[in-house]
């Protein structure tokens, strides 16, 4: 906070990017009591601890926007579900094929926002929209949030295949399978399958699965090379591991047979050698 105040630069994340003059860093939550909109921009693993610190007397009409993509394990609560424990208002969920550094550089980007409150959606779209940042609204909070969770699993699966040096035909077959199974899972959870066709679904799935900038893609590649990651020692948070555990549980609860979820679960959780797990998956690809 002190560095940003003095220099206008966030040296830890964007040392070469001068921040706008109207960005004012504070570390006292009393400063946000009168805010009209609050964006929660922390990892999903930190959402609950952050909400506990937010003041109860924030503006009655304040809109809460969640940007985290993840699910709490073992509670199986999405970010909006956790927010609902602390605030009665309907939050707005933002999700899409969004790498933070590209948004910070004002590069061309799209995103979906979802909420049960149409008034909130219209206002957030107006606030966020620019010539380069395009926003599309929907009311499918369940589908939008779970797209952001399940894409982590698809990214890990694709990364495992790449780490194994599988051919392109096989990798993109796995990606297609994951996309279709995402629809089945979201439908079983009460979301809309058409949401999976949108930016927060197909767009985010492909971006996270194929880009070397994706942490979950990297996680998959490491396991595909038989390199087991010690999260605590490395200091890297891979939210995809929690995603695998949570979605596997939800699939079991809802009698959904997802071969991609099973594949990633076998490799990451059960530590089955990737070649053995892949052979099992590939034998079922024609089903």
Secondary structure, 3 states (H helix, E strand, C coil): CHHHHHHCEECCCEEEEECCCCCCCCCCHHHHCCCCEEEECCCHHHHHHHHHHCCCCCCCCCEEEECCCCEECCCCEEHHHHHHHHCCCCCEEEECCCCHHHHHCCCCEEEEEECCCHHHHHHHHHHHCCCCEEEEEECCHHHHHHHHHHHHHHHHHHHHHHHCCCCHHHHHHHHHHHHHHHHHHHHHCCCCHHHHHCHHHHHHHHHHHHCCCCHHHHHHHHHHCCCCCCHHHHCCCCHHHHHHHHHHHHHHHCCCCCHHHHHHHHHHHCCCCHHHHHHHHHHCCCC
